[in-house]
């Protein structure tokens, strides 16, 4: 039996609900959410790397190493990179991919 999801479902529903995994334990959910977030951030960082010159990539890595959110934000703003917009876009892409994968396996 295949369930079809609308765009509104993908945007509004929790990813675990879309995956059919909402009955997981809280500990399992937290682990899965962390893996999902790590994947999304990795994708965003790769996109940022691809947007920057080689010199800027070196500077970006140095700023990231500081783990100073203010410095990171200032660097991104100086390059006209909207980090939160990129995270949102990648989140929606990821949810769409997971939903498609889950539909294909049902």
MODAMO-V204883 format. One record per residue. N is the residue number from 1. RES is the residue in three letters. PHI is phi as a letter, one per 20 degrees, with the letter a starting at -180 (none if undefined). Layout:
BEGIN
n->N res->RES phi->PHI
n->N res->RES phi->PHI
END
This chain:
BEGIN
n->1 res->UNK phi->none
n->2 res->UNK phi->d
n->3 res->UNK phi->d
n->4 res->UNK phi->d
n->5 res->UNK phi->d
n->6 res->UNK phi->e
n->7 res->UNK phi->g
n->8 res->UNK phi->f
n->9 res->UNK phi->g
n->10 res->UNK phi->f
n->11 res->UNK phi->f
n->12 res->UNK phi->e
n->13 res->UNK phi->e
n->14 res->UNK phi->f
n->15 res->UNK phi->f
n->16 res->UNK phi->f
n->17 res->UNK phi->f
n->18 res->UNK phi->f
n->19 res->UNK phi->e
n->20 res->UNK phi->m
n->21 res->UNK phi->d
n->22 res->UNK phi->f
n->23 res->UNK phi->e
n->24 res->UNK phi->f
n->25 res->UNK phi->f
n->26 res->UNK phi->g
n->27 res->UNK phi->f
n->28 res->UNK phi->f
n->29 res->UNK phi->f
n->30 res->UNK phi->f
n->31 res->UNK phi->f
n->32 res->UNK phi->f
n->33 res->UNK phi->g
n->34 res->UNK phi->f
n->35 res->UNK phi->f
n->36 res->UNK phi->f
n->37 res->UNK phi->f
n->38 res->UNK phi->f
n->39 res->UNK phi->f
n->40 res->UNK phi->f
n->41 res->UNK phi->f
n->42 res->UNK phi->g
n->43 res->UNK phi->f
n->44 res->UNK phi->f
n->45 res->UNK phi->f
n->46 res->UNK phi->f
n->47 res->UNK phi->f
n->48 res->UNK phi->f
n->49 res->UNK phi->g
n->50 res->UNK phi->f
n->51 res->UNK phi->e
n->52 res->UNK phi->d
n->53 res->UNK phi->f
n->54 res->UNK phi->g
n->55 res->UNK phi->f
n->56 res->UNK phi->f
n->57 res->UNK phi->f
n->58 res->UNK phi->f
n->59 res->UNK phi->f
n->60 res->UNK phi->g
n->61 res->UNK phi->f
n->62 res->UNK phi->f
n->63 res->UNK phi->f
n->64 res->UNK phi->f
n->65 res->UNK phi->f
n->66 res->UNK phi->f
n->67 res->UNK phi->l
n->68 res->UNK phi->e
n->69 res->UNK phi->f
n->70 res->UNK phi->f
n->71 res->UNK phi->f
n->72 res->UNK phi->f
n->73 res->UNK phi->f
n->74 res->UNK phi->f
n->75 res->UNK phi->f
n->76 res->UNK phi->f
n->77 res->UNK phi->f
n->78 res->UNK phi->f
n->79 res->UNK phi->d
n->80 res->UNK phi->l
n->81 res->UNK phi->d
n->82 res->UNK phi->e
n->83 res->UNK phi->g
n->84 res->UNK phi->f
n->85 res->UNK phi->f
n->86 res->UNK phi->f
n->87 res->UNK phi->f
n->88 res->UNK phi->f
n->89 res->UNK phi->g
n->90 res->UNK phi->f
n->91 res->UNK phi->f
n->92 res->UNK phi->f
n->93 res->UNK phi->f
n->94 res->UNK phi->f
n->95 res->UNK phi->f
n->96 res->UNK phi->f
n->97 res->UNK phi->f
n->98 res->UNK phi->f
n->99 res->UNK phi->f
n->100 res->UNK phi->f
n->101 res->UNK phi->f
n->102 res->UNK phi->f
n->103 res->UNK phi->f
n->104 res->UNK phi->f
n->105 res->UNK phi->e
n->106 res->UNK phi->e
END
